[in-house]
């Protein structure tokens, strides 16, 4: 084994397969085709800038509220910085036992942070299983680690670079690339500071960690299938909730995005060139889907961060044959696949790529290298193992909610009523392999926010020769990722984000280092800048409609008002009602949700479910003989209240979220009439198609508020003594057809007709 060998960057200039003039003419023509088709689908109307930055709809600023809001933002940012510093300190302490000494501070820093977050993940996992998810414990931990980390950082940055790399002369265009990165950072930070409204985040990315935090421990949640996923990143989100609230969680996701962008730069600079690193970072960051996930709580960006570090270490291993890089790569791969099943695409892709790479370049050491890749896989799998063991203990299936079926392959067991995605299946056919980049770019699939940049640059893969082994290995890796992604992710480009990072690096390397006329090269980079600015405009327009962040971020709109307004991607809000419950219900209260699947923002313990799983209350109805037993079952579970979101129940009706049969539905109706009492109802404002709030139009608002079906209700479950006294029965919305899928309504119709009394 070669030890302490440093990687020498391959500085050869790439050679074109054809004349520079032909390449330039092709890309001008290719730009025209993409420009014409793409901007018909996603037009850029600069007149919208006034609308995007408009503050007319908000109240005049109140100095105290503005100061309070900005103090809140800064406080959350400080907490996230504390988590970063803590991770850095932990990583610095363990790095010397795992990694060889590095010759670059930025590499040292980014690898330390990655290792440190890994330690924080498993520390939280152990504490969570032991029932120690208490705010006081984690505040003490991070105050202590931050104190040590600040001194470590001061010593770290006082060091000088151990080696230097000659920088190429910077062009004016690369100044604009920096501007793109800065503009993307500002835009995504603004949206990251807003309260979370993304459905998946509210339902399980934040929802599941919140349920752990409310119970102070990691526990089984049988009615939320996603809670059985690997949840490395969600453990960090639980820490964010403990340290403060969901804003910290969103900013933590934003931090992982920034770390990913910086790591792409470090990665590309190490193996290609500094200019290639800058271009790669700007291309990745300015991709609309990437900016979109910057602004909400997902796991794609943390996974991307760990995946890039995995590739960074693995390429170092290929160059140096130092097994410490191999072990480190396995650790980062394990942290990634311990975060989401899609990361197995990275695992499989790297394994296949290394197999082919070894056949091509290291055939003499084939058996030795196969043993090493098995060891790499063992390390990765070992770090995934805790989640597999947890699932096996809970439900005797280590990969639940999935299973392996002989006929259908990987199947989702949790999808009892609805498939795990609304997107149609995409078979792995030659046609799809060839056309997916174009179809994704032109918006043929859900969330097709890839932008035109990657489609524009893909032909470079066929115009370049004499590329180095690292780029060839990465191309193999990306190609296998692509083949897995097509059938597995069904065209959701969001799931391809981890592969966009190395693709950005390779394409940037090909463009920057290709030996062609400098004027042609700069012209192509200029065209890329046009596309990147169009991407930025697209995301700003989209976020204006979906998040409308400026009012809240600037302190012109309260959190309560912001979360009580329905927008295109924030449907059927229930915040008014849950906020009332947080302020008025006793701390020991437990709420069961009906028609609502998003526990985010509840400060009281809740029972809820996913759209693909059974509602807890429905399950309890199936296991009792009458309404009195149901009341006893709720008492046994500690349930004191019911929250019913009628607008959301109607929206989700087609998913069959109320899986009653005749007998248990009759029990429920009798229970409803006898034991339930309404104590509060709230109604959300709505954003109309023209962007105006419904409450600003009296004729609309008066009609809207008159309908009882537009409210979110909170009910109290009465004691036996109270129930036997005369009381007003709450209206039973479950006797209406629109709350059920048609097959379910047909089953329940006899009971509905029995209980329903018109007028």
TIKOL-465592 format. One line per 8 residues: number of its first residue (from 1); their letters; for each residue x, y, z of C-alpha. Coordinates in steps of 0.02 Angstrom, whole numbers, plus 50000, padded with zeros to 5 digits. Layout:
N
NUM) A) X,Y,Z | ...
//
This chain:
759
1) XXXXXXXX) 50000,50000,50000 | 50063,50170,49954 | 50049,50289,50099 | 50046,50478,50106 | 50054,50489,49918 | 49973,50649,49856 | 49861,50654,49704 | 49939,50746,49559
9) XXXXXXXX) 49809,50835,49456 | 49809,50788,49272 | 49836,50955,49185 | 49829,50895,49005 | 49723,50997,48886 | 49581,50900,48812 | 49582,50881,48624 | 49430,50907,48513
17) XXXXXXXX) 49376,50768,48395 | 49334,50895,48260 | 49385,51073,48215 | 49346,51210,48341 | 49242,51301,48212 | 49130,51149,48188 | 49104,51136,48376 | 49062,51319,48389
25) XXXXXXXX) 48938,51314,48244 | 48857,51159,48316 | 48832,51240,48487 | 48762,51400,48413 | 48636,51295,48317 | 48604,51184,48470 | 48579,51340,48578 | 48449,51405,48454
33) XXXXXXXX) 48351,51241,48456 | 48349,51232,48646 | 48315,51418,48665 | 48166,51413,48546 | 48085,51259,48626 | 48129,51289,48808 | 48073,51470,48818 | 47908,51428,48736
41) XXXXXXXX) 47879,51317,48887 | 47961,51430,49016 | 47953,51609,48948 | 48051,51748,49031 | 47943,51901,49055 | 48050,52035,49136 | 47894,52136,49176 | 47863,52005,49311
49) XXXXXXXX) 48012,52071,49410 | 47902,52208,49479 | 47777,52077,49537 | 47914,51966,49610 | 47985,52105,49718 | 47819,52190,49755 | 47776,52221,49938 | 47611,52308,49907
57) XXXXXXXX) 47507,52168,49980 | 47591,52180,50150 | 47563,52301,50292 | 47679,52447,50323 | 47833,52396,50422 | 47826,52408,50611 | 48000,52438,50680 | 47984,52320,50828
65) XXXXXXXX) 47915,52179,50721 | 48052,52200,50592 | 48187,52195,50726 | 48105,52045,50809 | 48097,51952,50644 | 48278,51984,50599 | 48334,51936,50774 | 48240,51772,50749
73) XXXXXXXX) 48327,51743,50582 | 48498,51780,50654 | 48465,51669,50805 | 48422,51522,50692 | 48575,51554,50583 | 48686,51556,50739 | 48615,51388,50793 | 48652,51311,50623
81) XXXXXXXX) 48828,51384,50628 | 48847,51305,50799 | 48801,51136,50725 | 48928,51163,50585 | 49066,51211,50707 | 49024,51062,50818 | 49031,50943,50669 | 49198,51018,50617
89) XXXXXXXX) 49274,50991,50790 | 49214,50812,50799 | 49278,50778,50624 | 49448,50852,50662 | 49467,50737,50811 | 49423,50578,50717 | 49499,50622,50549 | 49677,50585,50600
97) XXXXXXXX) 49627,50404,50638 | 49541,50380,50469 | 49616,50491,50335 | 49794,50526,50279 | 49860,50701,50301 | 49794,50821,50170 | 49884,50958,50078 | 49738,51079,50065
105) XXXXXXXX) 49641,51168,50200 | 49478,51167,50103 | 49489,50978,50079 | 49533,50957,50262 | 49387,51066,50315 | 49254,50986,50207 | 49303,50808,50252 | 49308,50852,50437
113) XXXXXXXX) 49133,50926,50426 | 49068,50770,50337 | 49142,50653,50466 | 49081,50763,50607 | 48902,50762,50546 | 48915,50573,50536 | 48963,50567,50720 | 48820,50684,50765
121) XXXXXXXX) 48699,50571,50671 | 48747,50415,50767 | 48760,50507,50932 | 48582,50570,50909 | 48526,50395,50857 | 48592,50319,51018 | 48521,50458,51127 | 48354,50447,51036
129) XXXXXXXX) 48338,50259,51060 | 48377,50284,51245 | 48236,50411,51262 | 48349,50562,51283 | 48278,50682,51153 | 48266,50829,51273 | 48309,51009,51229 | 48418,51033,51383
137) XXXXXXXX) 48530,50885,51339 | 48564,50944,51162 | 48588,51126,51211 | 48722,51069,51333 | 48804,50958,51201 | 48813,51095,51069 | 48866,51234,51186 | 49012,51124,51240
145) XXXXXXXX) 49058,51068,51062 | 49043,51244,50991 | 49157,51313,51127 | 49290,51185,51080 | 49258,51207,50895 | 49285,51394,50894 | 49462,51371,50961 | 49492,51229,50838
153) XXXXXXXX) 49436,51339,50693 | 49550,51481,50747 | 49699,51364,50749 | 49645,51281,50587 | 49634,51439,50484 | 49796,51506,50554 | 49884,51370,50456 | 49956,51407,50285
161) XXXXXXXX) 49921,51301,50131 | 50043,51160,50123 | 50046,51161,49935 | 49993,51291,49811 | 49911,51275,49642 | 49949,51398,49506 | 49792,51491,49462 | 49748,51526,49285
169) XXXXXXXX) 49712,51704,49239 | 49533,51742,49283 | 49422,51806,49144 | 49280,51930,49159 | 49157,51790,49124 | 49213,51697,49279 | 49174,51853,49379 | 48995,51831,49317
177) XXXXXXXX) 48998,51650,49374 | 49035,51712,49548 | 48889,51833,49530 | 48776,51687,49484 | 48830,51591,49639 | 48801,51743,49750 | 48629,51778,49674 | 48579,51596,49695
185) XXXXXXXX) 48639,51601,49877 | 48537,51757,49917 | 48381,51693,49828 | 48383,51523,49913 | 48427,51595,50083 | 48273,51708,50076 | 48160,51560,50040 | 48250,51451,50169
193) XXXXXXXX) 48207,51579,50304 | 48019,51558,50277 | 47914,51435,50378 | 47901,51263,50299 | 47751,51236,50184 | 47810,51092,50073 | 47692,50943,50094 | 47823,50803,50109
201) XXXXXXXX) 47923,50906,50233 | 47773,50943,50343 | 47714,50763,50331 | 47874,50667,50365 | 48040,50758,50335 | 47998,50869,50484 | 47840,50777,50540 | 47923,50613,50591
209) XXXXXXXX) 48068,50695,50687 | 47938,50806,50772 | 47841,50653,50831 | 48004,50584,50902 | 48041,50748,50989 | 47866,50758,51064 | 47889,50583,51136 | 48074,50619,51179
217) XXXXXXXX) 48129,50458,51093 | 48141,50368,50927 | 47988,50257,50921 | 47887,50159,50796 | 47753,50254,50700 | 47654,50115,50615 | 47535,50231,50521 | 47673,50329,50432
225) XXXXXXXX) 47761,50213,50312 | 47899,50340,50280 | 47952,50327,50463 | 48028,50158,50418 | 48145,50237,50291 | 48328,50265,50336 | 48332,50430,50428 | 48511,50487,50455
233) XXXXXXXX) 48470,50663,50397 | 48307,50665,50493 | 48405,50636,50653 | 48495,50801,50620 | 48325,50881,50586 | 48266,50816,50755 | 48416,50905,50832 | 48365,51065,50743
241) XXXXXXXX) 48190,51051,50815 | 48260,51022,50989 | 48378,51169,50978 | 48240,51284,50916 | 48111,51252,50779 | 48077,51210,50597 | 48169,51366,50536 | 48331,51291,50601
249) XXXXXXXX) 48289,51131,50507 | 48263,51226,50344 | 48425,51321,50369 | 48515,51158,50406 | 48456,51093,50238 | 48516,51257,50161 | 48685,51232,50244 | 48701,51059,50166
257) XXXXXXXX) 48664,51139,49999 | 48803,51267,50022 | 48920,51129,50080 | 48876,51029,49924 | 48914,51177,49810 | 49079,51208,49899 | 49124,51023,49894 | 49092,51019,49706
265) XXXXXXXX) 49216,51162,49691 | 49345,51073,49800 | 49318,50909,49708 | 49335,50987,49535 | 49484,51092,49585 | 49573,50937,49650 | 49545,50824,49500 | 49521,50948,49357
273) XXXXXXXX) 49555,51134,49382 | 49504,51283,49485 | 49407,51364,49343 | 49318,51200,49309 | 49271,51197,49494 | 49197,51371,49487 | 49098,51332,49330 | 49038,51165,49402
281) XXXXXXXX) 48979,51248,49562 | 48883,51382,49469 | 48804,51257,49348 | 48746,51144,49490 | 48686,51286,49602 | 48589,51375,49464 | 48492,51219,49416 | 48309,51260,49457
289) XXXXXXXX) 48271,51097,49547 | 48426,51119,49654 | 48375,51295,49704 | 48200,51230,49735 | 48258,51100,49863 | 48372,51230,49942 | 48213,51318,49998 | 48125,51171,50080
297) XXXXXXXX) 48169,51031,50198 | 48220,50879,50095 | 48361,50753,50101 | 48430,50768,49924 | 48558,50902,49966 | 48631,50814,50120 | 48639,50653,50016 | 48728,50749,49878
305) XXXXXXXX) 48853,50814,50004 | 48894,50639,50067 | 48897,50568,49891 | 49023,50696,49829 | 49134,50660,49978 | 49116,50475,49941 | 49174,50504,49762 | 49313,50621,49818
313) XXXXXXXX) 49385,50489,49933 | 49363,50351,49806 | 49455,50445,49668 | 49594,50480,49792 | 49600,50292,49826 | 49613,50256,49639 | 49757,50379,49623 | 49855,50331,49779
321) XXXXXXXX) 49801,50153,49817 | 49794,50209,50000 | 49662,50103,50085 | 49621,50242,50208 | 49537,50335,50066 | 49438,50177,50025 | 49379,50160,50206 | 49329,50343,50211
329) XXXXXXXX) 49234,50326,50048 | 49139,50180,50123 | 49095,50285,50275 | 49022,50425,50171 | 48930,50300,50061 | 48856,50224,50219 | 48800,50394,50281 | 48715,50422,50114
337) XXXXXXXX) 48623,50255,50101 | 48574,50276,50282 | 48478,50430,50228 | 48369,50371,50082 | 48346,50215,49977 | 48384,50309,49816 | 48564,50317,49876 | 48582,50134,49833
345) XXXXXXXX) 48592,50199,49654 | 48758,50278,49704 | 48814,50116,49788 | 48772,50008,49636 | 48840,50134,49512 | 49008,50149,49597 | 49024,49961,49615 | 48989,49932,49429
353) XXXXXXXX) 49101,50077,49378 | 49246,50011,49480 | 49223,49838,49405 | 49236,49906,49228 | 49375,50030,49275 | 49477,49887,49347 | 49454,49783,49189 | 49511,49929,49082
361) XXXXXXXX) 49653,50003,49182 | 49704,49886,49325 | 49673,49712,49258 | 49831,49644,49336 | 49761,49678,49510 | 49583,49624,49470 | 49556,49500,49613 | 49641,49613,49739
369) XXXXXXXX) 49531,49759,49689 | 49373,49653,49694 | 49414,49610,49874 | 49435,49795,49910 | 49267,49843,49835 | 49186,49707,49940 | 49267,49784,50093 | 49205,49955,50037
377) XXXXXXXX) 49030,49884,50021 | 49041,49802,50192 | 49087,49969,50274 | 48943,50056,50184 | 48820,49920,50232 | 48877,49919,50412 | 48830,50102,50431 | 48660,50065,50353
385) XXXXXXXX) 48634,49917,50469 | 48559,50011,50620 | 48407,50060,50517 | 48387,49884,50448 | 48395,49814,50625 | 48268,49942,50687 | 48146,49891,50551 | 48175,49706,50583
393) XXXXXXXX) 48140,49728,50768 | 47983,49830,50733 | 47909,49736,50586 | 48022,49588,50538 | 48071,49668,50373 | 48238,49760,50365 | 48191,49858,50208 | 48011,49899,50254
401) XXXXXXXX) 47905,49982,50183 | 47981,49893,50032 | 47993,49709,49994 | 48068,49603,49856 | 47937,49519,49748 | 47981,49382,49622 | 47866,49452,49489 | 47874,49640,49519
409) XXXXXXXX) 48044,49662,49597 | 48054,49801,49727 | 47878,49840,49788 | 47809,49964,49913 | 47711,49871,50047 | 47648,50032,50126 | 47552,50081,49969 | 47388,50002,50024
417) XXXXXXXX) 47280,50124,49929 | 47391,50235,49822 | 47556,50213,49733 | 47707,50298,49809 | 47713,50423,49667 | 47586,50502,49552 | 47708,50492,49407 | 47679,50352,49281
425) XXXXXXXX) 47808,50213,49266 | 47951,50244,49145 | 48023,50084,49071 | 48209,50069,49037 | 48199,50069,48848 | 48322,50134,48716 | 48198,50272,48673 | 48187,50331,48853
433) XXXXXXXX) 48375,50321,48877 | 48403,50434,48727 | 48258,50556,48750 | 48243,50581,48939 | 48362,50731,48947 | 48260,50823,48815 | 48091,50773,48890 | 48142,50820,49066
441) XXXXXXXX) 48209,50989,49007 | 48048,51026,48912 | 47939,50989,49063 | 47857,50824,49015 | 47870,50756,49192 | 47821,50817,49365 | 47947,50934,49445 | 48041,50945,49278
449) XXXXXXXX) 48144,51093,49334 | 48311,51041,49264 | 48341,51199,49163 | 48424,51194,48991 | 48607,51198,49044 | 48641,51011,49056 | 48550,50974,48895 | 48652,51111,48810
457) XXXXXXXX) 48819,51041,48871 | 48787,50855,48848 | 48855,50851,48667 | 49026,50894,48738 | 49035,50712,48792 | 49052,50666,48608 | 49168,50807,48554 | 49310,50774,48676
465) XXXXXXXX) 49452,50650,48675 | 49609,50626,48779 | 49513,50646,48943 | 49591,50582,49103 | 49545,50423,49196 | 49450,50517,49332 | 49327,50591,49209 | 49304,50422,49125
473) XXXXXXXX) 49267,50341,49292 | 49142,50478,49335 | 49056,50458,49166 | 49034,50273,49200 | 48965,50312,49372 | 48842,50442,49304 | 48786,50328,49163 | 48743,50185,49281
481) XXXXXXXX) 48657,50309,49397 | 48554,50369,49249 | 48503,50192,49200 | 48445,50156,49378 | 48358,50323,49397 | 48247,50307,49242 | 48139,50161,49303 | 48163,50190,49490
489) XXXXXXXX) 48127,50376,49503 | 48003,50385,49358 | 48069,50547,49289 | 48078,50645,49452 | 48233,50749,49422 | 48241,50790,49608 | 48301,50613,49641 | 48441,50635,49513
497) XXXXXXXX) 48518,50784,49604 | 48659,50678,49683 | 48714,50629,49506 | 48701,50807,49441 | 48848,50854,49552 | 48980,50744,49467 | 48897,50778,49298 | 48925,50965,49329
505) XXXXXXXX) 49107,50930,49368 | 49139,50825,49211 | 49048,50942,49091 | 49138,51093,49164 | 49305,51005,49147 | 49270,50965,48965 | 49222,51144,48925 | 49358,51234,49023
513) XXXXXXXX) 49503,51120,48977 | 49456,51085,48796 | 49588,51151,48677 | 49481,51260,48565 | 49479,51442,48515 | 49463,51549,48673 | 49336,51663,48592 | 49227,51512,48552
521) XXXXXXXX) 49247,51445,48728 | 49202,51611,48809 | 49054,51629,48693 | 48987,51460,48751 | 49013,51508,48933 | 48920,51670,48898 | 48773,51568,48829 | 48779,51465,48988
529) XXXXXXXX) 48766,51625,49089 | 48608,51670,48993 | 48532,51502,49035 | 48586,51517,49217 | 48504,51687,49235 | 48347,51617,49154 | 48351,51476,49283 | 48364,51605,49421
537) XXXXXXXX) 48216,51701,49351 | 48114,51540,49340 | 48144,51495,49521 | 48109,51673,49582 | 47944,51674,49487 | 47898,51503,49552 | 47942,51544,49731 | 47842,51705,49724
545) XXXXXXXX) 47686,51603,49687 | 47725,51455,49799 | 47810,51537,49948 | 47797,51726,49927 | 47941,51745,50050 | 47983,51930,50057 | 47841,51985,50171 | 47886,51861,50307
553) XXXXXXXX) 48075,51873,50288 | 48073,52064,50298 | 47960,52065,50450 | 47806,52133,50362 | 47704,51975,50394 | 47689,51869,50551 | 47716,51682,50553 | 47533,51657,50597
561) XXXXXXXX) 47476,51758,50446 | 47602,51676,50329 | 47549,51500,50377 | 47364,51541,50368 | 47364,51582,50181 | 47338,51445,50054 | 47455,51449,49904 | 47479,51331,49754
569) XXXXXXXX) 47605,51219,49844 | 47535,51248,50019 | 47364,51170,50014 | 47224,51173,50142 | 47320,51252,50288 | 47270,51201,50463 | 47389,51317,50556 | 47255,51429,50633
577) XXXXXXXX) 47176,51281,50720 | 47335,51194,50776 | 47406,51360,50836 | 47250,51385,50943 | 47272,51209,51010 | 47456,51243,51052 | 47406,51397,51151 | 47250,51332,51237
585) XXXXXXXX) 47257,51144,51263 | 47343,51071,51417 | 47519,51007,51386 | 47467,50827,51415 | 47339,50832,51274 | 47346,50712,51127 | 47263,50750,50962 | 47212,50626,50828
593) XXXXXXXX) 47209,50699,50652 | 47069,50664,50528 | 47089,50723,50350 | 47259,50796,50395 | 47424,50703,50378 | 47550,50841,50420 | 47600,50845,50605 | 47721,50990,50578
601) XXXXXXXX) 47685,51140,50692 | 47595,51041,50826 | 47664,51067,51001 | 47549,50933,51070 | 47570,50747,51040 | 47474,50689,50888 | 47418,50533,50799 | 47418,50544,50610
609) XXXXXXXX) 47458,50441,50456 | 47518,50449,50276 | 47397,50441,50129 | 47459,50263,50096 | 47427,50201,50273 | 47278,50177,50387 | 47215,50318,50497 | 47240,50272,50682
617) XXXXXXXX) 47061,50314,50731 | 46994,50206,50590 | 47102,50062,50651 | 47037,50083,50828 | 46859,50078,50764 | 46895,49909,50686 | 46951,49835,50852 | 46804,49884,50964
625) XXXXXXXX) 46624,49825,50979 | 46534,49989,51010 | 46555,50175,51037 | 46585,50154,51224 | 46731,50037,51193 | 46798,50161,51065 | 46792,50297,51197 | 46889,50181,51313
633) XXXXXXXX) 47016,50142,51178 | 47048,50328,51151 | 47065,50351,51339 | 47191,50208,51342 | 47292,50291,51202 | 47284,50459,51291 | 47184,50544,51152 | 47092,50698,51213
641) XXXXXXXX) 47051,50792,51053 | 47016,50770,50868 | 47072,50888,50730 | 46971,50878,50569 | 47033,50968,50414 | 46883,50965,50298 | 46965,51050,50145 | 47112,50930,50154
649) XXXXXXXX) 46998,50780,50180 | 46904,50827,50022 | 47067,50852,49926 | 47134,50682,49979 | 46968,50593,49958 | 47029,50500,49804 | 47170,50422,49906 | 47042,50329,50015
657) XXXXXXXX) 47111,50397,50178 | 46958,50343,50281 | 46959,50154,50263 | 46799,50117,50360 | 46694,49963,50336 | 46507,49967,50374 | 46520,49902,50553 | 46661,50014,50612
665) XXXXXXXX) 46591,50165,50522 | 46427,50145,50616 | 46524,50135,50779 | 46616,50294,50731 | 46455,50388,50690 | 46377,50338,50857 | 46536,50389,50947 | 46537,50555,50854
673) XXXXXXXX) 46358,50594,50904 | 46383,50548,51087 | 46561,50591,51140 | 46624,50732,51028 | 46606,50918,51059 | 46670,51059,50947 | 46780,51185,51037 | 46860,51285,50895
681) XXXXXXXX) 46859,51308,50707 | 46975,51411,50597 | 46978,51456,50414 | 47128,51491,50303 | 47140,51632,50179 | 47162,51579,49998 | 47267,51646,49855 | 47161,51663,49699
689) XXXXXXXX) 47222,51631,49521 | 47262,51815,49497 | 47374,51813,49652 | 47253,51914,49760 | 47201,51849,49930 | 47020,51794,49942 | 46992,51897,50100 | 47028,52056,50000
697) XXXXXXXX) 46873,52025,49891 | 46717,52044,50001 | 46594,51958,49884 | 46707,51804,49871 | 46755,51801,50055 | 46577,51817,50120 | 46525,51668,50016 | 46682,51568,50058
705) XXXXXXXX) 46666,51589,50247 | 46482,51539,50247 | 46523,51361,50194 | 46560,51246,50341 | 46665,51139,50224 | 46803,51270,50216 | 46850,51260,50400 | 46970,51159,50507
713) XXXXXXXX) 46888,51099,50667 | 46951,51051,50839 | 46844,50936,50945 | 46854,50882,51126 | 46816,50705,51177 | 46695,50713,51323 | 46695,50606,51478 | 46559,50476,51503
721) XXXXXXXX) 46473,50591,51628 | 46473,50740,51510 | 46416,50633,51363 | 46262,50574,51458 | 46206,50753,51485 | 46105,50843,51349 | 46225,50928,51227 | 46230,50990,51049
729) XXXXXXXX) 46294,50859,50929 | 46432,50917,50810 | 46394,50910,50626 | 46452,50745,50551 | 46545,50789,50391 | 46580,50605,50362 | 46403,50582,50299 | 46451,50674,50140
737) XXXXXXXX) 46510,50588,49983 | 46655,50705,49942 | 46760,50641,50089 | 46773,50468,50014 | 46837,50381,49859 | 46690,50314,49758 | 46717,50129,49803 | 46726,50174,49987
745) XXXXXXXX) 46569,50279,49976 | 46476,50133,49896 | 46525,50023,50044 | 46471,50151,50174 | 46315,50214,50086 | 46191,50110,50190 | 46263,50181,50353 | 46268,50358,50283
753) XXXXXXX) 46085,50347,50232 | 46044,50284,50406 | 46126,50430,50496 | 46107,50571,50371 | 45963,50689,50403 | 45945,50824,50269 | 45936,51001,50338
//
